[in-house]
Amino acid sequence: MAKLQEDTLPKAEGPDRVFYETGVLLNADDFQAEQDYHRGRLARALAYVIGSGTVAGLKVAHEEAVPPDTDGDGAGREERLKVAPGLAIDPLGRMIEVPRHLCIRLERWYQAQTNQDLREGWHDTDIAWVGAPAGVVVDLVLKFVSCERGKTPNFAKGPFAALDAVTTARLRDGYEAALIIRKEANPPLPVIPWSGLVGLSGDEERSEKFRELVYDAWKTGTSPTTSVFIARIVIEATAPDGDDAPPRTNDNHVTINNKIRPFVISANALAQWLGVDLTLGEDGTG
């Protein structure tokens, strides 16, 4: 796995651009500030104009274990959660791209947790969401990370005279996936900024509510969370007994809710949803 670099964007101070003038000496901090400015402006636009959530793909599925010698190559397969490739935008406006299928070995993950954590994460029916079965409730989230790529020669830093010093050549925008056990009595769901418009009838009522939501949309400082919620999962299990972990059901059943995540909708998709046909007619006219 590539070494991770701390992303400088969340700590960048203000939308300051580098000022260029002939004869000015530039160093690494100046070029970093230049990157932070352009990345920060793009992220700000995406976060406020488009929003945070799933843009495309990233559907989560559960695949049961396959015993050896039954899947054609003799290797078998462990039980896993499988996340389809896709794209999301985190609360800071950074794009998180998963270019290929992401797999999490679920049984290994379950066995690696402490009994106490699993007991605290066990909830009865209808707690994870209305209609949810009983079991250990976990949220699958994605987080933006920067990964070092390659090496390039540079001058040695500090009191050294090395002639073969190297440093990172590139940074690649990457991601981390995590399963978070929800121990709250009623695990909350992500807040959808425009959910207050649902159920309003009159145009004036909707317009007034919309203005209120816009006025309240500005956030000071950085977001308290930088992860993107992807799915809520119930690892079905019976109630814990004593200090033991909740025993999973005999069929190791897992229920996944992909529908309660926040989605980012494009203008074309919204137009089609509202019945506005933007396609061209047979004669090439709209």
Buried (B, 14 or more C-beta within 10 A) or exposed (E): EBEEBEBBBBEBEEEEEBEEEEEEEEEEEEEEBBBBBEBBEEBEEBBBEBBBBBBEEBBBBBBEEBEEEEEEEEEEBEBBBBBBBBBBBBBBBBBBBBEEEBBBBBBEBBEEBEEEEBBBBBBEEEBBBEEBBBBBBBBBBBBBBBBBEEEEEEEEEEEEEEEEBEBBEEBEBBBEBEBBBBBEEEBEBBEBBEEBBEEBEEEEEBEEBBEEBEEEEEEEEEBEBBBBBBBBBBBBBEEBEEEEBBEBBEEBBBBBBBEBBBEBEEEEEEEEEEEEEEEEEEEEEE
